[in-house]
Amino acid sequence: MELFDLITWLGTIFTIVGLGLGAMLWAYRGAGSVDVLFDQPVAADIARDAQSVWQLGLAAFAGGDFRQAKEQFSRVVRSHPDCGAAYHNLGLVHANLRQDDDAVACLLQAGDRYAAADDGAALGLVKQHLSALRVRKEAMVAAREHA
């Protein structure tokens, strides 16, 4: 009888731990960690050697696979650190993954590169995106205060 009790007890513990880990994994990687604020990436002319990675990032973004898009745009940023559009899209991806601090950092990097290139239109778009992030954050704070 003791062996049966031990197996039952271990089975119960493993079930509880499994359910807990499953819930945590879902919250981290599942739909609970995505909030699409920006549905379109920015278009740009990218260096020829980064075109394939850029296109993979755009396709992943359009398909809603923001983690894959994050990886691809991060690769472009690493290989072309002066590319404002790569930082811009990486910021949009971070925002859609609810990583707002990283999104702001990337958008500020994009703004610096656009300003250095004297690209006023792109700089204006970065400002709009930063404003949208601020509005979302204010709405989240207000919702917490009323809860």
Buried (B, 14 or more C-beta within 10 A) or exposed (E): EEEEEEEEEEEEEEEEEEEEEEEEEEEEEEEEBEEEBBEEBBEBEBEEEBEEBBEBBBBBBEEEBBEBBBBBBBBBBEEBEEBBBBBBBBBBBBBBBBBBEBBBBBBBBBBBBBBEEEBEEBBEBBEEBBEBBEEBEEEEEEEEEEE
